[in-house]
Amino acid sequence: MVKKSTLLKLQVLFFTTLLIVNNKTIAQVTTLTEGFDDFSATGWITVNRSTNGSTGQKWIQGDPRKFNAYSGGDSSYAAADYHSIGRSAEGTISNWLISPELNLTNGGAVIFYTRTFPSDYADRLQVRLSRDGASTNVGLSPSSVGSFKEVLLTINPTLDLPDENDEGGYPDSGWTQYTISVPPGGSSGRIAFRYFVTDAGSTGTNSNYIGIDEFSFESVLPVTLFNFRGEIKNNQALLTWSTANEINNKGFEVEQSHDNKTFSSIGFVAAVKTSTGVNNYSFTNSKLLSGANYYRLKQVDNDGGSRYSSVVKLDFSKFAWAIFGNPSNNTFIQLQTEKQSNVAVQIVTLNGQLIQTIRKGDLSQGTYNIPLNLSNAPHSIYIVKLLVDKDSYTKKLIK
């Protein structure tokens, strides 16, 4: 089991706008970051309108027996599965996970990670938007959407399974990041994740298990920041980003963290002159931390005001592994270890049947080829598990 961190991810609410409506003060969040460490304490709202949804399961804390969180503790993500339909029935899943109220005046950007694991059952996820303030109305039936009329994104709209090249379908080999632009309009509303699968349930032909992690929403502010990205090149972190409509912008303080909690400034990039065009920026960090490196930008105004970007995660590690060869003959794992490690390999079917175990024992730091004997195994999809000390890594292998 991968144990990425024992540190908790924190829910962060920044830059709250207060409006007075009918003598009531309403808080509208302009920046929201959620890691789902403790799902019951996030302030998100769950509504299950699936077939027999009143007896079905709502969104829950992640289950590390399925897969581990993108970051933080193993279970620190939100999850939903085929149990959304109650009483062992077959029907339509419409299971909602609804954010706190957000400021939508200037639009914004949503970033999140999601995944499932390999199976014979397809999954689908919609990201929907309501501009009706604090409303959580999703209607009363599996087909209704209530106030959440705008579809911002649909993942796997036609309920496909990945093909032999692991393309299409719902991402099932690791966490995948999605970025969505939220058009401006209205004063406030909510974002909703809708786990929406037809022919679903314990006896249905679709629906498996999905997770969501590292959600962030950033309202568009006087400096429009977009395309904040990072990559590791020549053992250095290269950060790039773009802006538009810069007004009163002094520049960008670049911050780094090892745990996505405590950040330190590592440099400053001055702004170009006030501009209504697109400006491109970059920053190189040569002092990478071992393991996870988290980066964010602190955009600073000339008058001292500031706001933060979303977070970019880069993993700097000498550990790497890949599968090479023909699955019918001469297949092997190439493994690069960063330290002395106890190594074993397991090959299992999609049903969880263990068909092969290879124990390599303690291996010193270096590169190794580990042969896999699948010549007598039937044509199918297999899961290759690499066990390194207390960590577990998986890849899908199609024969």
N, C-alpha and C positions, 0 to 999 in steps of 0.2 A: 504494500500500500504506500503510495507517495505521501509523504508528510512534508508539505512545502513550507509550512510555517506554523508556529504555535501562536503567532501574534494575531490579534483580531483586526479585521477590517472595520473601519468606523463609518457610520452614516454621517455625511457632512451636509449641512444646509447653510448656504451662504447667500448674502445679498437679498434679503427679504424686503419686498415692497409692501407698504401698508396702504390700503385703500379704505375709505369710509363709504359704506353703502348702506342706506336705510339705518343710519346711526349704529352700524355694526362695523367693527374693525376686522378686515379680512387680510390674512397673510398670504402673499403670493411669492413663492420661491423662484428666484431667478437662476440659482445654481443648486443642483442636487446630485450628490454622489452616494450610491448605495452598494455595499458589498454583501448584504444578506448574511452577516455573521450570525445574528439572532433573528430569524425570520419573524418571530412573534412580536418583536419590538421595533419593527421598522417604520410603522405608520402607513404601510401600504395596505390596501383593501382587497380582499378576495371575495369573488362572487362566482358561484357555480350554477350555470344555467344548462348544464348537460342533460341528456336523457336520464331521468331518475336522479337528477343532480342533488336533490335534497338529502339523499342517502349516499351520494358519492363523495369523493375526497377532493378538497380544495387544494390550492397550491400549498406546498409544504417545504420544510427544511430539506436541503439536499441530502442524498444518501450516498456516502462514500463507497458503499458496496457496488454501486453502479459505476461511478467515476468520481474523481476528486474535484474540488473547486479550482477555478482558474488561479486564484490566489487566496491567501489566508488559510484558515483551518480547512481540513478535508471536506467538511460538510457545509461550508459557508457559501451556499448558493441557494436560489429558489428553484423548486422542481414541481413538475406535474406529470401525471402518467395516465394509463388506461383505467385506473381506478376512479377517474373523474366520473364515470358512469356508475350509478349505484345498482345494487342487487344483481351483480353478475350479468348485466344486460348487454345488449348490442344496440347501438344507436349513434347519436352525434354528441361529440364532446364540444362544449363551449364553456371553457373555464377561464375566468378573468382574474388578472393581477393588475391592480390599478394604483397609480402613483399618487403622492400628495399633490395638492393644487399647485400649478406652475404659472408663472407670468409669461404670457404668450404675446404681449403687445408687439414686440419686435421680432417674433419668431425665435428660432434657436437651433440647437443641434443635439441629437441623442446618440450616445454610443453605448453599446452593450456587447457581451459575449454570450454565445449559446452553443449547445451541442447535444447530441444523443450518444448512443453506442450502437454498434452493428447489430442488426436484427432483421427479421423478415417482415417487420411491421412499420409502415410509413408514418411520419409525423408532419405536422404543419403548425406554423405560428404566425399570427397576425399582430402587427403593432398598429394600434388605432388611437385616434385623437378626439377628445371632446373639447369644445370651446365654451361649454356651459358652466363655467366657474367651478364650484365645489361639487357639482353633480356627479354621482356614481351610477346613474341610471344606465343599465345595459339591456333593458327589456326583461321579459319574463320567459322567453322560450329559447331553445338552442339556436334558432335562426335569427333572433332579434339582436340589435346592437344599441338601441336606446340613443343616448346622447353621443355615442362614439361613432359618428358617421364617416369620419375621414380615415381611410386606410393609408398609413405611411409606408408600410412594408409588409409583404407576405413572403415567408420562407417556405419553399417547397409547395407552391400553390396547387400543383396537380397531384400531390401525394405520391411522388415517385420514390423508388429506392435507388441508392447509388449504383452506377453501372460497373462493369468489370474494371474500369480505370479509376474507380472511386470518385466519379464525377456525378453531379446531380444529387437529388434527394436532400435530406436534412443532414448537416455536417455531423459525421459520426466517428471521426478519427482524432478529434481534438477540439479544443475551444476555438471558435471562429468569431472574429469581431465584425460588427455591423455598425455603420454610421449613417444616420438619417437626418435630413434637413427638415426642420419644422417651419412651414410658412407662417409669416406674421398674420395676425387677425384676432379680434376679440381682446379682452383684457386678461382672462385667465381660463384655465382648463386643466385637464389631466391626460396623461399618457396611459394607455392600457396594453398589456400583453394578453392576447386571447389565444389560448391553446385550443385550436379549432380543427377537429378531425371528424370526418364522416366515416360510416361503417366501422365504428370504433368500439372499444370496450373489451372485456375479457373474452368474449366469444366473437369479436369482430375481426375483420381482415386488416384493419389499420390500428394505429396508436401503440406507442411503446413508452418512452420516458424521455423528457427533455429537461435541461437545466438552463438557468439564466444567471449571469454573474457580472459584476463590475459595471453597473448601470451608471450613466452620468447624463445630466441635462445641463446645457449652458445656454442662457438667453443671449440673444444678439445685443451687444453693447456698443458704445461709441466707436470702438475699434473692432471691426469684424475680423475675427481670427478663424482660419480654417486650414485644413490639410496639415495639422501638426503631426509629424511622423518621425520615426527614428529607425536607424539600422546600424549594425555593427560592421565596420570596415577597417581592416588592418588593425584590429584590436583597439579601435576607438569607436566611440558613439557619435554618429552624425545625426544631428537633429535639424529638421527643416520645417518651415511653416510659411504661410502666406497670410496677408491681410488685405482688407479693402476698406475704403471710406475712413481712413485714419483722421481722427480729430483729437487734438490736444494730447497726443501720444508722445511720451518721453522715451519709452523703449521697453525692453523685455528683460526681466531678471530670470535667469535659468536656474532651476532648483533640481536637486537630486536627492533620492532616498533609497535606502536598502529594504524598507518594509512598507512603503506606500502610506506611511503615517508621519514620520518625522523627516522634514525636508530641510536641506541646507542650500544656500546660494553658492553657485559655482562659476558665475559669470554674468555679464550684462551685455546686451546687444542694443545699441542706440537705434532709435527710430529714424526713418527717412523724414523728409519734410512733410507737412500736412498734405495728404493726397486723397483723391477720390478714385485712383486707379488701384491695380493689384500690385502689391509689393512682396517680394520673396526674401526670406531670411534663412540663415543657417548658423549652427553653432557646433563645434567639435569638442568633445570631452575625451581626453586621453587617460584620465584617472578613473577607469571603470572599477566598480566593486565586484567582488567574486559573487557569482550567482545573479539574483534579480537586481536590476537597476531601474528605478522609477524616475521619470522626468516630468516636470510641469513648467509652465511659463507663468510668470507673474507680470502681467501687463501693467505698466505704471504710467499714470497721467502726469502732465506737467504741474498740475496743482496738488499732487500727492495722492490722489485716488488710485486704487489698484483693484485688479480682479485676476482670477486664476483660470488657466486653461484646463482642459481635460488632461488626464495622465497617460503617458506613454510608458510601456514596460518593455525593457530589453533584457535578455538573459545572456549573461556573459559566462560561459562555462566551457571547459575543454572536453566535457563529456559529450559524446555523440554516438549514435548507432543507426544502421540502415540494413535493409535486406537486399541481397543481390542474387542473381542467378535465375535459372529456370526452375519453377516450383516442382516440375516433374522430375528434375535431375540436377544435381549440383547446386543446391540452394544453400546460402550461408549468410550468417549475420556478421557484419563488420562492426566491431565495437572499439571505441576509443575511451579509455578510462583516465580520469584526472588524478587518481590516487589508488592505492591498493584497495581492492574491493572483492567481496565474495559474490560470485556471479553464477546464476542458473538461468535456464531457458525452459519455458513450458509452451506447448502447442495444444490448444483446446479448440473444440468445435463451437459453433454458435450456440449450441445447447448446453455448453459447459463441460462436455466430456473431455477429460485429459487423455491425449493420445501419445504424448512424448514429453519426457523430461530429460534435460541435459544439465548436469552439474559440473561446473568448471572449477569450483572451489575458489581459493584466494588467487586473484590475478594482480600482478604489479601494474603500476602506471605504464600505459602503452597502448598499442593497437593490436587487435586479435581478430582472426576469422574463426567463426564457430559454425561448423557444418550442420545443416538440418536435413534429416532423412525423411522425405515425404514421397518417395517413389512408390510405396505400396498403399499410400492413403488415397481414398476416393476423391474424385473431383468435387470440390466444395469451397466454401469460404472458411478460413481458419483465423484464429486470433493467436498471435505470437506474443507471449509475455516474457519480457526481460526483467529478471529480478537482480537488482544490484544493492547489496546490503539490505536495508529496510525499505528501499524504494522499488516501485513496480512501474514498468513502461509497457505499452501495448501498441502493436501495429496489426493491420489487417493483411492477410495473405490469401490471394485467390489462386487456386490450382485448377 
